[in-house]
Amino acid sequence: MAEIPATKPWRHRASAMPWVPGNTAQILPHLRALLEDIERQPYLDRPFTWPITGSTTTIRQALQSLGGSGLVEKGNGVATLTPEAGTFLETNDSSYLLMVFHANVRFVGEAIHSLDTPRTHEQLNDIAAAEYQMAWTSMDQVRRRTAWARAAELVELWRSGNQLVLTELGHEFRSRIRIASSDDLPTVSATTVETPTIAAPGPEIAALVSSLDTQALANRKSAVGYVPGNGLHDSLRDLVNISSPSITFEDFHRSCVENFGIADNSARQTLVNLRSLGILEQTALDTVGPTGCGQEWMASDEPADLVRIIHSKVSLVAEVLLALSTTDKVDTASIHAWLTSRYGTAAVTRSELTTRLVLLRECGMVERITHLTYRLSPRGLAFRNSIPLWQPAADPGSAADDLKPAEAESLAAKLLVSSVGGDSNRFESLTAEAFGRLGASIEYTSDRDYPVFVATFWLSPTQRSRLLIAARSAQPGELGEDFVLDRLETYRRQYRAKMAAIVAPAFARELSSWAKEKGVLSITAGELGLLVDRHAEIPVHAERTLELLGSSDTDAIWASEERSFTVLSRVVRTLWDSGNDPEEVKYNSGSLSLNEIWRAARKDLDAPLDKLEVTEVLQLLSHPNVQGVVESAGGGFSMADTPTHVAARLRAMAAKLELISPSTRPPTRPSPPRTIPAPRVSSPVRAGRIRAWALENGFRVGKLGKLPKSVVEAFHAHHSTDSP
């Protein structure tokens, strides 16, 4: 084995683990291929193809995820392998590679050293936080470290208990390295760190939380449900207060209508929802009152008690905290992707995720950094460690084995970053890309002093809607009143646009008022990014997109658009569960009537479910091209195929339609026209004649080679009257 590399002091070691694409069988060959390619040709800005997956990137981008690995140094447009990288390529010793990582990255050897007894990823994550001040709140960084260790055959993952176990090579590696001690770690002043304390729950809530075993956590309802008002915490507290100690159904409905300005049907749905959340219960024939848990929450006025109650009844509430970090902000797209990879079909929709984030923010467990990004608060970290969380039966290591970076930027995140600063060209390009993803075709104008572009939405064969857009980045993040609105109106008329809009990180109050007076839409980068993200999940018609761009309350619009997707999911889930329930199959062959489907699917919806909505879904799924549902002779409905295969057929149809649709990738703004020099006209006189004349007249010219320009000009001047 090669000599052990010198380990850097803890403070100088990187926090993020190096990463290359692939699973545990692919990452070592991929890393070796990258290093060998750099050894052959060190230039950064050239293409590189990962040999196993076939995906293409550049050397510069590939090295970004290697971070402080200690293998490569960059400078002056080239990459240079370190001596340690050379030793690894020469010996192909994967144990030595892990020693290089340990010497340069925190909690690599320390993680392996901690496996003196078999441990899970979660236990390793706890050790990283408790003993090494690495307060990660997702398993991503731990899984990257164990993936490299598994690839090097130092560690094995025993699937039976999801435990990591050292191999003989791992024990040998453990005995050779020096790990960081408490003396090596930076000391943290007690005055700079506040350890939050969360009050213990009362006996009713404590009993509810202690009942949350794996089955109970997996069987929670999927939606928080409808709650009137502007804030979940305050609205729920007000609703429980008016219900204490008890209230008749009619008085509750009346109070909701009067206090929240909602319709009677919504008031009735509110009561149903609060009972399903375990906050209210029926106390007599026609009265309701707070449950024991609801009473304890009112008595303690502790926000954590409300989260405990809702987490006990609704899926993936406190689990959201696992996807967040106390140090890095995480965007909603990454949170949703993480939940989907971990919990699969049980994961929540984007709007339901937003509801959970609102609740957690109001209760002090997450911090909202921007419109789209959140961070875990110290209080949230403490709460997360105090509540049972759902661990899927299958180890989620398969997703981690792909080693996809959690910090991948979405278009929404790029919009936010580029909006603050001086690069308006990049911000305009990203804004045009955003409108392209919303379904518009893009046309740039030619005026570079006042750059704008036109987004044209296709509404029907006879109707288009044109929107003139000015995208401006701003420093320090707010577009001021010096922006010339009148010129925007001139361009709107010139390009026959129906409306005009400004996209910026934020707007000065005066500019916002002026824009409103002139009928100009003012759209922040955060709002546009959120619209693109939600449109990706639930594509809406162009008319709806234009409505969303001009609306101050988009939640109601999105709720109505999401409704059909929710009903589709509920109907399929109901039929699939029935078709896989032995008792129901024995009783009715897994076939349900329209009324039975309607009764099962309507539970926990924000608004009452109409049977027509169920019928429309059944008609879609019964279509011969979909083949998802079959109707029996007796009028019952059952699944004709698995939901996975039905989804695959729908995707295949979508792929055919995408071949017809024009590309939504916007063009780039054309560069300024270049002045093209007039073509050079070669002399019609043979070079030999000019050379002979030059020698006769004392010019110093050679017998071969290009004639000097001065000689050619002198010849033509002397023979100006001659014909060629």
Secondary structure by P-SEA (a helix, b strand, c coil): ccccccccccccccccccccccccccaaaaaaaaaaaaaacccccbbbbccccccccccccccccccccccccccccbbbbcaaaaaaaacccaaaaaaaaaacccccaaaaaaccccccaaaaaaaaaaccccccccaaaaaaaaaaaaaaccccccccccbbbbcaaaaaaaacbbbbcccccbbbbcccccccccccccaaaaaaaaaccaaaaaaccccccccccccaaaaaaaaaaaacccccaaaaaaaaaaaccccaaaaaaaaaaaaaaccccccccccccccaaaaaaaaaccaaaaaaaaaacccccccccccccccccccaaaaaaaaaaacccccccaaaaaaaaaaaaaacccccccccbbbbcaaaaaaaacbbbbbcccccccccccccccccccaaaaaaaaacccaaaaaaaaaaaaaaaabbbbbbbccccbbbbbbbbbccccbbbbbbbbbbbbccccccccccaaaaaaaaaaacccccccccccccaaaaaaaaaacbbbbcaaaaaaaaaaaaaccccaaaaaaaaacccaaaaaaaaaaaaaaaaaaaaaaaaaaacaaaaaaccccccaaaaaaaaaccccccccaaaaaaaaaaaaccccccccccccbbbbbcccaaaaaaaaaaaaaaaaaaccccccccccccccccccccccccccaaaaaaaaaaacccccccccccaaaaaaaaaaaccccc
